[in-house]
Amino acid sequence: MNAKVTLRENGDRFFVKFYPDNTKSQFIEIDIPKRLNAQNIDLTQQGDWKVIGLGFYGEDGHVPFEKGSYIYINKISDKQIKVAFSIKQYNDGKLIERSQTYEGPISSD
């Protein structure tokens, strides 16, 4: 996979950008509290998270994702990260789905 992941930390939060094709034009941005590191986050439930990009948008469970949608972020070290997600959501009446896993180096912006 030719993916790229960037990580920005601000206070008690992680801001992760996942570029599935290593291009700046297509990405998913994930915002979670650091306390949720290395935990599966169920996107069908309300919580302290935000997901936007590649046609998806959801925040704190207020914009519903379909059953089976989750994100997983694990900052393994200052240089390594694991990102996994499966996202399903209706957008303009059409179901869009994306699932991917990345484990490797954290890239700089």
Secondary structure, DSSP 4 states (H G I P E B T S, - for coil): ---EEEEEEETTEEEEEEETTS-TTS-EEEEEEGGGTTEEEETTS--S-EEEETTEEEETTSSPPPTT-EEEEEE-SSSEEEEEEEEEEEETTEEEEEEEEEEEEPBP-
